Amino acid sequence: MKKSVEEDVFIPLYPKSTVEDKSSLRSKFQERRFWSAVKLLSNVVLWDGIIQEEKVRDLGLSKLLNRYLLLNILNTPPGLDNIEKCNKVVACLPERWFQDLKGGSTLPELLNFSQHLLQ
């Protein structure tokens, strides 16, 4: 899994003017790569409870979400596309990771994502 996250994930960052046209090849390629990385996130998180939680959170959140997915989400204009991307990422996260958290707090790896959701 580590090798896949570190070597197989690639989401290009193009200038906004280049990807604003959803029918452009660059925009379509960037979107395919994003959704491929979301699928990898969901697969990594499935290992929670089988391998150490710290390793799953490191691969899934620190490396995959914060390094690749969040950059794309932050560069997606506010609107339905951004909401859909955020919803899919949230759907990947195991509920048990949040059971012992106090109200208003989140996992340290999710601080930047949480701030984006609040905005």
N, C-alpha and C positions, 0 to 999 in steps of 0.2 A: 504494500500500500504506500509506503514511504517513497519508494522509487517511482511509482505512478504519479503521486502528488508532485514530486520534485522534478520529474523529467517529462511527463506526458501532458501536463496542464499548460496550455498556452492560450491566453486571451489577449489579442492585440489591442492596444489603445490607439485609436485613430482620433484626429481632431474632430470636434463636434460637428463642424461643417461637413465633414466627410461622411459621417454616419447618420446625419439627420434624415437623409433620404433612405427610408427603410427598404427600398427596392434595390439599393446599390449592393454590389457584390461584397464590398468591405463590411457594410452593415450586417448583411446576412451571415457572413463568415464569423464576425464578432459574436453575433447572437448564438450561432450554433456552438461555438466554443464555450460561451457562458453556460448554456444549458447542459453541455457535456460535463462541465465542472460541477454544476449543481447535482447532476446524477452521481458523480463520483463522491461528492459530499454525503449524499444520502447513503451510498454504499459503505463509506468509511464509518459512518455513525451506526450502521447496523451491527458493527463489531462491538459496540458498547455492551458491557456485561460479559463479554467473552475474553477480551484482552483488557489490560489496565485502562481505566477511564482517562488517566493523565495522557496516555499515548494517543487515545482516540481524540481527545480534546486538542492536543497539540497538532495532530495531522489535520483534523477537520476544521478547527476554528483558527488556530494560530497560523497555520500554513495555507490552507485552502481558502477559507473565508476571508481572512484579513489580508492575505497576500494577493489573491486573484479576484475573488468574487466582489469584494467590497469596492475595489477600484472601479469595476464596471458599473456597479450599482450607483456609486457616487457620480459617475459621468453620464448616467441615464437621466434625461430631463424629468422633472416631477410630472407625475401623471399615472395613467393606468399601467404602463409598462413597468415603471419603477415599483409600483405597488405589487404587481404580480411577481416580480423578482424577489422582493422582500418576503412576500407570503410563502413562496416556495422554499426559501432558505429557512424561515422559521419552522415550516412543516417538517424539515429534516431533523430538527433538534429534539432529543429525547426529553420528555417532560420531567423525568426523575432528576435531571441535572438542576432543575429549578426548585425542587421540593423544599430544600433546607434554606433557601434564600429568604431574607427578610423583605418586606414590602418596599418597593422602590429601588431594590438593588438588582444587580445582574452578575453574571460571570465576568471575571476580569477580561477574558478574551473577547467578550461581546460588547465592551464599552463603546467602541467606535460605531459599531452597527446599531446599538441602542440609541446613541446620539442622533444618528441619521433617522431612525424611526421616529424619534421625538420631534425632529424638525418637520 
